[in-house]
Amino acid sequence: MKNLQVEVESGLLQGVHGWDPRIAVFRGVPYAAPPVGELRWREPQPPAKWEGVRKADEYGPIACQPAPGVNPEEFWTREIHPTGPEFAMSEDCLYLNVYTPARTGQENLPVLLYIHGGGFRGGYSYEVEFDWEHMARKGIVVVSIGYRLGVLGFLAHPWLTAESPEGAKGNYGTMDQLAALKWVYRNIAAFGGDPRRITIAGQSAGAMSVQNLMTSPLASGLIAGAIIESSVTVSFAEKPDIRYYPLSKAEQVGRNFFEKAGIGSLAEARQMPAMELIRLEDEILGPGVHFEPAIDDVVIRETNFSAYLNDHHLRVPVIAGYNRGEAESFAKAFSKPVETVEEYEEYAKGFGNCAGEFKRLCHVENEEDVRKLFSGDAMLDMIAGARLFGAIQDGQGRKTYLYEFDADIPGEDNAGSYHGSEMWFAYDSLARCWRPFTGKHYDLARQISSYWVNFVKTGDPNGRDTIGEELPEWKSFTCENGFIMEFKDVPEPSESPMDELMKFRIRYSCQK
């Protein structure tokens, strides 16, 4: 890479030195054409070629979304969007960023491709909790991507289906992610990366996106490993699958949106300003309703859980886990709490002929027993779900490294291990955070990020950290060992093996 110049399929790129001059940074690299005008709600198209040398020294605009960080009282403003209002926002958002320690373009370094979270309606690839230069310094090439969000990324509608009956229907943001992955596969060698060793990673909606790619036949041959943070999308068979989102349901949401917005045609919708559509999305959609990836039978052919059960996903190693502090709060947010004996009896009916076995394992006699039961690990879906995923993987001969993050998170708000708190540690970015982290936190971040980097390099998190110390052994999960790596003050094996109730829920769900 003479003079930090790289030739990709669209032309020459001029990168810049990072804060560490040993890292070359290429910001705002177009991986697809701007999805504007007639390309709104269409599959991403190849980027235009350019003449001469294109400077890659500025981030591309963030995808259209409710402006992040405008409310100083909101938790996320202080946490990850302290400068959110300062970033440009545009429908023209299909850009990626490359961070590489390579200098010759012949290094064949492993690659981490990161997909940001944000509920499929917010977020961006250069949020403050991502220190991609620091991660690249550990010997990998890092790529972070932007993709279409909200109504612009995931609107499904019968008119769109009729317009493109064989194409993606509503999953434009997912197609963007796939296009970025394919671009990286074709071009990353020029940055010193190895296209045969691309690990995809993401948190929250980014983790769901990772799983959508893992289970899509369109990504076959492109992925060497996956990191799923908060968390795996599995479903327990005794209750409805909240992740079952067929195209018909997505189209109904889109139809209702157009009707309430007074939009009479696709031509009219494509002429509306992008931010007006975002405003209407915020105004019209009620609580619990939003645009998200749907089962379109093209990109996404079944739920992630169904793909896991049916062995319809890529045979790659996986790191997967959750944060302890989010497990109970998510349970309350996404399902009706079970608090009375009557509600417990009704819940048990979901096990059909196995209801008696479920009740024998529960030992419920009063409402205090019910509350204790449903706040325990066996009934918290995020906790038991990680084990369910691990059990499926183990049964299919796949390696899965499960974790629980519950580190001390300092600060006067006593936030605990909140949703997303692991990212400061996994991506070794504590110095960017307002929280008063101390030496033990930096030690833990060095260890967790080293596990992540080792995994990107070899498909196995074990090995040494960045100062040469051997990391505690992290075993691949099996139904026999029940191994979970717990990240507290230090990494340590779980001391809470699966109990009989958790094993029963897992067994019942796998059999269904």
Residue, then its C-alpha position, 0 to 999 in steps of 0.5 A: m500500500k504505497n503512500l496509503q493508496v489501495e486499488v479496489e474495483s471502483g478505483l484508487l483510494q487514499g487512506v490516512h494514518g490513524w491516531d496510531p500511525r501504524i494503522a491505515v484508515f480508509r473512511g467512507v468507502p462506497y460499497a454500493a450506489p446511493p439508494v436514492g430516487e428510483l433506487r429507494w426500496r430496491e436491492p443495493q446496486p454496484p457503486a460507480k467507478w471514479e477517476g483519479v484518487r478518491k480520498a477516504d479520510e471522512y466517514g460517510p453519513i449515518a443512515c436516516q434515523p431519529a437524530p441520535g443524542v439530541n436529548p441530554e437526559e436520555f441514557w444513550t446520549r451520554e453513553i454512546h451518542p455524545t456527539g450524535p447530532e454533529f454527524a451528517m445524516s443522509e439516505d446516501c449511507l452505504y459506506l464502510n470503513v477499513y482499519t488495517p495494520a497491513r502495509t504491503g497488501q500481501e499480509n493475508l490478515p484475518v478480518l472482522l466485519y462489524i454490523h452495528g445495532g440500534g433496533f434496525r432503526g438507529g445506530y452507526s458504524y463509528e459510535v464512540e464505543f467502537d475503537w476499531e483502530h485499537m482492535a486493528r493494532k492487535g493484528i486484524v483488519v477491521v471493517s465497520i459498515g453502514y446500512r439502511l434503517g427503519v422505513l427506508g431499510f425494512l419497509a415491506h408492501p404489496w406494491l414493492t412485492a409486485e414490483s420485484p417478485e423475485g427480489a428481496k421484499g422489505n429486507y433492503g437493509t439486510m441486502d445492504q449488509l450482504a452487499a458489504l460482505k460481498w464487497v469485503y470478500r472481493n476487495i479486502a485482499a488489497f488492504g492486507g486482509d484474507p477473504r477466506r477468514i472473515t468473521i462477522a460480529g454484531q450486538s443487539a440488532g447487529a447480532m440479529s443481522v449476523q444471524n440473518l446472514m449465518t442462516s441465509p444461503l446467499a452468504s454461503g462461502l463468505i463467512a468463517g466465524a460469527i460473534i453474537e452479542s445480546s443475543v441468540t434468537v431462539s424460541f422456547a416451544e411452550k410459547p409463541d415465537i415472537r421472532y416469527y415475522p412473515l412477509s404477510k405481516a410485514e406487508q400489513v405493517g407497510r400497508n397501514f403505514f402508507e394509508k396513515a401517511g396518506i401515501g397513494s403510490l410508490a412514485e409518491a413515496r419515492q419522491m418524499p424527503a427521506m427525513e419526512l418518512i422517518r418523521l412519519e415512521d416515528e409518529i405513526l407506528g405504535p409501541g412494539v411495531h417497527f420495520e424489521p427484517a421479514i421472512d421473504d423467502v429470498v434473503i431470509r427463508e425461515t426464522n433463525f431458530s428454525a434454521y438452527l434446528n433444521d441445520h440450515h445455517l453455516r457451519v462456522p464457529v460462534i461466540a455468543g452471549y448476553n449481559r446478566g443485567e439485561a436478562e431480567s429487564f428484557a424478560k419484562a419488556f418482551s413478555k407478559p410477566v407470570e406472577t400468580v399461581e393461576e398464570y403459572e398454571e396457564y403457562a404450564k399448558g404450553f408444554g402440552n402432554c409434558a406439562g406434568e413434568f414441567k410442574r414436577l420440576c418447578h415445585v410451585e406452591n404459592e405466588e412467592d414460588v412463582r415469582k422466584l421461578f420466573s426470575g431464575d436462570a431456567m426461565l429467563d429466555m436470554i440465559a436459557g436461550a444461550r444454552l439452547f443455542g449451544a445445545i443445538q450447535d453441540g448436537q450438530g458438531r459445531k463449536t460454540y463459545l458461550y459467555e455471560f458478561d456481568a462486570d462491575i460498571p462504575g458510575e453514579d447511575n448504578a447501571g449494572s451490566y446494561h444492554g451494550s455494556e460489554m462493547w466497551f470491553a470487547y472492543d477495548s474502548l474504555a478510555r473513550c467512555w465517561r465512566p470512571f473505569t480503573g485498572k481492573h476494568y482495563d485488565l478485563a477489557r484486554q482479556i475480553s478483546s483478546y478472546w475476540v481477536n484470537f477468535v477472529k484469527t483462528g476460530d478459537p478464542n483461546g491463547r494469549d492476550t496482548i501482553g503475552e499472558e495465557l488466557p483462562e481456558w474457554k471451552s466450547f459448550t457441550c451439553e455435558n460440560g455446560f461451559i459458560m465463560e463468565f466475565k466479572d472482575v476476571p474471566e472465570p468458568s461458570e459455577s452455575p451448571m444447567d439445572e434439570l428445569m433448564k435441561f427440560r425446557i431445552r430438550y422440549s424445544c429441540q424435540k418440537 
